Amino acid sequence: MSTSQYDVVVVGAGNAAFCAALSARERCERVLMLERAPQSEAGGNTRFTAGAMRVVYDGVEDLRRLMPDLTDDEIAQTDFGTYTEDQFFDDMARVTQYRCDPDLTEILVRRSRETLLWMRDKGIRFVPIYGRQAFKVDGRFKFWGGLTVEAWGGGEGLVDAWTRSARKHGVELWYGARAVSLVADDDGVHGVRVKRDGRTVEVRAKSVVLAGGGFQANPEWRARYLGAGWELAKVRGTRFNTGDVIRMALDIGAAPVGNWSGCHAVGWERNAPEFGDLAVGDQFQKHSYPFGIMLNAHGKRFVDEGADFRNYTYAKYGRVILEQPGQFAWQVFDAKVQHLLRDEYRIKQVTKVTARTLEELAGKLDDVDAAAALAEIEAYNAAVQTDVPFNPNVKDGRGTRGLAVPKSNWANVLDTPPFEAYAVTCGITFTFGGLRIDTAARVVSTDGEPIAGLYAAGELVGGIFYFNYPGGTGLTNGAVFGRLAGASAAAAAAK
């Protein structure tokens, strides 16, 4: 078995891993990234994201520092609002039911702005999310839900920019290099055993950063930890996030922590492939459900589509869809709101029906009780509070009265043809359970002490998200703790 020596080895090549590698490279010479995927599929889940990043900003000047390309005209016609630290803390606490680790959450929130500015200095370009997070009302765009910024070019653009930056700064990157196990003894971690080109090699390192994603692409682990039926979920992203990197750390005594039965899962094209398709990216998602209703196989509504902004419900509604008979649902809209539907509804790869009448529509919903569906739509229509104005930019309080499953906001009578319906199932994004780290991103053992030489960041860290998460926090979480892990790993290597 051949060996080689590095200061820091980073396992993974997504957003968190690149942040770790470039942060480490600021402080040491020899940094290596190990990417299990071939170059054509590299980038982990980051490659499949829309690139949205939740970040604290106190006004438009903060955004201008982050996005210097913002024009005076864009600023004049846009209400960007603010997203303060307190708002971020409140969102994290509320959607995780107050279970998020307070120390790690404080780091995530308080370092979000400085981390994105650091990313910009490393060559990442940010732009406003006009297409997904703003609606035009009275001639001005208004952003909603605390999410304003995305990486230019989405996930693919982010991975490409990180790859260029890594090469520019002298970071070595191996593709098709699967980490098999950690080289460890009583004194800590000293490297990684890697399968590359059919051969196992031992890569020695003074510090190792694990950033290889969750276990969402492992159906056996999904069934084991998330529960029965989860092996049936579609995987939104990479096929390579199988939990192997988590297992490597558990094998040497790392502590598991967090919501191991929880995950980020969304409404996803019913007939999408089993794993993500890079040609389609995240466009299989179907996130405009707040402006319509969802029906299951029994023709029944089963969730409050307007409970909150999409940002705060989409990551948990995939689980609810998976629990429906047949693991699917239909999203139904009428012509009044079709201009509000996101671009993902207009791709070729959709399971869609249209009709001029509700009765015709109900009859076209595959695998659905048509009579029950028509009765459900009519009952919903009769319950809409039409005296309350509709406003997509705020929680408008335009709800329903008297239904067993209410709709709290954005309720519209389905009365304007043509009617449209889209078939969705559950698409899993990433898992919430993972490794325990401390505030220096050191992996902690089951004895409660840091494991010397071992650090972690990104999806495989547990304790931050429970039950749900605020949209756009995944990439920010990976960036903040990736940068921290890389700095800590390099500092330890220097000693």
Summary of the structure (lengths in Angstrom):
residues: 495
radius of gyration: 23.0
end to end distance: 27.5
largest distance: 74.4
contacts: 1856
relative contact order: 0.20
helix: 35%
strand: 24%
